[in-house]
Amino acid sequence: MNKSNYDTPILSLEGGHQLVARFNKDDRSVEILDLETVDMGWTCYDSSQGASSDKLTKICDKLSAGCLLQALGLFEQEIKNTVHEDKVLA
């Protein structure tokens, strides 16, 4: 069986954005994909740099935190549920 280099992706539809985040186990980084610009590919997200706007930074920070918690094994139960208030789906 081929072991994936990525944890389970997390989807966010918050703020009119369609984003998917995943934790890259090899690089130990969070990567984010904008589903509206898939051709641009995955982008490594660095919370110290933020995103292109404050609103998008808040969304990406939530996704990044979820990915990091999942990588630590602390998000396994929550990832299976839909979190309506944050609009994070898994």
SULZIJO-V230205 format. One record per helix or strand of 2 or more residues. SS is the DSSP state (helix for helix, strand for strand). FROM is the first residue (numbers start at 1). TO is the last residue. If there is no record, write none. Layout:
ss/from/to
SS/FROM/TO
SS/FROM/TO
//
This chain:
ss/from/to
strand/10/12
helix/14/16
strand/19/24
strand/29/34
helix/35/40
strand/43/45
helix/54/71
helix/76/79
strand/88/89
//
